[in-house]
Amino acid sequence: MSDALLEMAKVAMAHLRDPSMDVTSIAPRLASYFALAGRMRQAVPELGIQLHHRMVHEALQWATRSSPFYRRSLPGLSNSGSLVPIEEFESIPIMNRDDISRHIDEIRTPTANFAFATFTSGTTSGEPLIIERCEEEQRYLHEFVSTMSPPRQRADKRFALRLVTPWHGRVLEFPSQYHFIPVSVTTLSGLKTAAKLLMRTYVHDSRENRISGIGGGLISVRRLTAYLEQSVDAAVLPRLLTLQSTSEYVTAHARRQIERFWGVDLIDRFGLSEAIVGAWRCLHCRRYHLEPYGYAEVISFETGRPIADGVGRLVITGYYPFMQAVPFVRYATGDAVRLFASACPTGRPGMELLGRIDRSVLAGVAWVIGEYEIYDILDEHPALQRTPVYSQFPVGLQEAGAFPVYRYERVGETHTLYTQLRDGDELDNDRLGQLAHGIKQTLTARTGADWRVIIAGRSTGDASA
């Protein structure tokens, strides 16, 4: 490590520790600080720790200074003469989705200049949540990402399909090497349009190019893939350089199908409609690394305290100046994750997504198995029923992107999983029993718990193991 880099790290840490340097002095340097902390993660780990500590402090200062809700609920934290200790931060009550919905008007900062609104679909809680975005955070995010992105990525523009959906409103735009062509595949005509767009050639700076990237919600990516498999000769499709998905969990079965068809790795992002903080799945360690827009804690189900390794619920705090219009401090997303203290080859800690807590399995406060882990097991069996996403599509496309149907209950120490066969698929009693037994063995091996699996057949009756 060069002396120049070490000196830069030393200066950066001095700036970050000094509360007299207000956020207007720190903010323009954040991109360089994050880049430096990434380069020196092994040599000077204290820089990354200090950077996140300062960002947590600034988030608290902004929230208590600008949000009526936080000013009232967190007295004594605003205008502090020193950095807020992490121990004090961890004593702040955790908020859940209901708390946000109930107090959203007070949480919103009245000084932020409204730009647009993003909203959740309401599928989790039954009640959509509207989150405002402001001009200041959008402008700062654009500058931050532009600084972090190497110049070579911004010089050569390519073309990509952006698979858009109508139920999240407008989303934040980031600088990109791509010209995005938006298209919705929520209708059959939209799928046909997407196929035609993939066949075309586009001109930029007097050079012809075809689409080389696709990105969008996982359901849209899976539906487009299924449609093209049925309708188009794969040999005439363009060769992709980038394939990205968001919104839904990617099972191992779905990942194999998508990557086999497109011949490129699928990079998926875990994100929240209500907060900018997200995480990308790493191609090195196959775990998720948090983006630099917020602070993540994993809270143990058993102790209620933050942990550095193990299973717990995910709690996030959005950093200032990335979240200004609606600041989030210690927001429980409703997701369970497994945190790994062992670093990936990149040197970054990683987490594994386990699913929504209310659809996962806990025995008291002891973790058993996550919703996504169950989906991974069931999705390997195509004969099992999926929930149709759009019934207006032809057979074969209705369930593209849908998860297997299951129901869970516990009696004593026995966990019971109920599922059923797909319409039109029939198995004789022996094969149905073998399927149930195979799923039971996998669940038992994965969890060490006692399981019973019941599969409802259409004409053969139920099978259990």
Buried (B, 14 or more C-beta within 10 A) or exposed (E): EEEEBEEBBEEBBEBBEEBEBEBEEBBEBBBEBBEBBBBBBEEBEEBBBBBBBBBBBBBBBBBBBBBBBBBEBBEEBBEBEEBBEBEEBBEBEBBBBEBBBEBBEEBBBEEBEEBBEBBBBEEBBEEBBBBBBBBBBBEBBBBBBEBBBEEEEEEEBBBBBBBBBEEBBEBBEEBBBBBBBEBBBBEBEBBEBBBEBBEEEBEEEEEEBBBBBBBBBBBBBBBBBBBBEEEEEEEEBBEBEBBBBBBBBBBEBBBEBBBEBBEBBBBBBBBBBBBBBBBBBBEEBEBBBBBBBBBBBBBBBBEEEBBEEBBBBBBBBBBBBBBBBBBBBBBBBBBBBBBBEEEBEBEBBBBBBBBBBEBBBBEEEEBBBBBBBBBBBBBBBEBBBBEBBBEEBEEEBBBBBBBBBBEBEEEEEEBBBBBBBBEEEBBEEEBBBBBBBBBBEBBBEBBEBEBBBBBBBBEBEBBBB
